[in-house]
Amino acid sequence: MGVAVWLLIAQPWRGAAADDAASSPAPKQSASDTPTPDPSTSTSTPAPTTETQDAEADAGSSATPSAEETPTAQPCVSRDVTVEALTDQESYGGGQNPQLSIRLTNNGTADCTLNVGTSGQAYTVMSGSDVWWRSTDCQTEPSDMVVLLAAGQSVSSATPLTWDRTRSSVSTCGDANRQNAPGGGASYHLSVELGGIPSTQSTQILLY
């Protein structure tokens, strides 16, 4: 089964949000795009017949589904969802910053909904029991985005977060001189959480 992707932050879920994009209204036609009729050649338009009016009414009624026709799903439960921490590499040389992502899989037999917005995302980098970096420490303008996750579907972030290899804290968000994480083959571990569901295990990061 293929793996869909989502756009983090601006559009967190490219695959799951595709239906929302498809339902966006088409651009309005500007006045300059509308041809102006020539008075010398214009003719009166005949009134629509009863048959035409009935056809138009039928078309209009089928264009907008009723509430009963709109599919619905229950919120996802943690036992049916697997959240995984991803990195673009296993090890990083000097000057290379780890790119962090999330993979989400619905292991259940039914579609479900989940808030995958930045308000429910948390990335944590640790060295042993020492927390080095949290994505929530300096997060700005968190947002919600509830999407439908089909049964058996996996989605992963298309735009990763970058760990700049420094120690984060809420008091050093604007500090350009934050403590750098030691390299030389030092081992760190990334764990993630999405919609209140933590990753099943951490992913190792080696810095050189």
N, C-alpha and C positions, 0 to 999 in steps of 0.2 A: 504494500500500500504506500502510495506516495505521501510525502510530508509537506503540508502546506506551511506557509510562513506568514508572520504578521509584522507590521511596521511598529516599532517601539516608539512611545511617546506621542507623536503626532497621530499616527494611525496604527495602534498596537497590533492589530490582527488583520493583515492583508487578506488572507484566505477567508477567514470567518466573516469579515466585514464586507466581502464582495457584494453580497445581496443588498446591503445598505447603500452602497455606491450606485448599484444598478437602479435603485428606486429614486435617486435624486432627480429633481425636475430638470427638463432640458432647458438650455439658455433661451431667454426671450428674444424674439426677433425685434430688431430696432426699427424705428420709423423709416429710416433711410433705406432699409431692405425691402419695404413694401411698395410695389409699383403703384403709381398714381394713374387711375383710369383716364382715358381721353374722352372728354364730354361729347365729342363729335361722333364717336364710335360706340358709346355706351348704350346698352339696351336694358330694359327692365328685366329683373330676375323673377321667373315664375315662382309662385308660392309652392312649397313642397307639398306633394300629394300625401294622402293618408298613408299610403304604402311606404313612402320615404320616411315619414315621421315615425312610423312604427319601427322601421329598421334602425333609425338613429337611436331610438329609446332603448332598443334591445342592446345595441353596442355600448351605450353609456352604462347600462345596468351591469354588464359583464366586466367592465373595465376595473371596477373597484370591488375587491372581495369583501364579503360581509365578515363580521367578527367570527362567525362559525367556521368560515373557510380559512382563516389565518392560523397557521400552525403555532402551537405553544409547547413549552417544555418546562419541566421543573428545574430548580437550581441544582447544580452538580453537588454531589456529596463526596467527601474525601476518600471514602473506600473505593470509589469508582474512578478516581483521577490520579494519574502519576505525574509528578512534577520533577524535572531533571535539570541540573546545572550543567551548562555547556561552556567550553572555551574554544577559541579558534586554534590553539596549539597546546601541546603538553608542556613545553618549556620555552623560555624567552631569554634571548641574549640581552646584553646591555643596550638600553635605548628602545627596546621593544615593550610595548604595553599590552597586557592581556585584554582580549575582547570577550566580554561575558554575555551569555545568552541564556534563554530558558526554552525547554521543550515541554509541552503539555500534551497528555494523551488521555482520552476518554476510554477507559477499559470496560465501561458498562454496556448494557444492551439497549439503552435508550438515550436519545439526545438530551442534552441538559444545557443550562445557561450558567455562565460564570463571569464575574467582574474581573477583567484582565487589564484594567487601566493602571496607570502608574501609581494610583493610590493604594493598590493592593500588591505591588511588586516590592520585593526586598532582596537585595544581594548582600552577602556577607563573606568577607575574606578573613580567614583566621590562620594563625601559625600556632599549632597546638591549641591551648586554651586562650591564647591572646588574640583578641579581635583587632585586626589591623584596619579594616575598611568596611563601611556600611553605605549602601547607596542612599539610604534614608537620612543620613546625617545632614546632607546639604541639598536635599531634594527641594525643588521649587515648583509651585503650582501643580500639585498632584491632581490627576483627573480620573474619573470613572469611565469604564466602557464595558457594558454587559454584552456578551456575544453568545451565539448558539454553537455548541460543540457537538458535532454529530457522533453517534455511537461508533467507537473504533477509530475515530479520527485523531491524528497527531498534528500539532502545529508548533512552530518554533519561531522565535523572533528573528526578523530580517535585519534590523538595525541594532547591533549590540551596544552595551555600555562599555566604556573604557575605564579600567582601573589604572590610575597614573602611578602606581607603585609607591604611594605615600600612605601615611596613617591619617585616617579621617576622624573628625569629631565635629560636633555642632558649633564649637567655638573657633574652629580654624578654617571655615569654608572659604574665606577670602584671603587666606594666608598663603603666599607664594613660597614660603620656606618650611612647609610641613616636613615632618620626618620621613626620610626615604626608607623603603623596605630593603633590608639586606639582600644581596644576591649571592653569587658564588655557589649556586646550587641549592639555595634555601628552599624549603618546601612550604607551600601554603595550600589551603583548601577553601574552595568556593562552595557555599550552600545558598539556595534560593528559596523564596516563598512566593506563592501567587494565589491571590484570593483566599488567604488564610490557610492554604495547603502547603506544607513544607516539602522540600525535595527529599526523596527517599534516601539519598546518600550524597556525600560531598564529592567534588571533583578536584584532583590534585593539580597544583600549579607550581612549576619549578622556575625560579628566577636565577639568572646568571649575570 
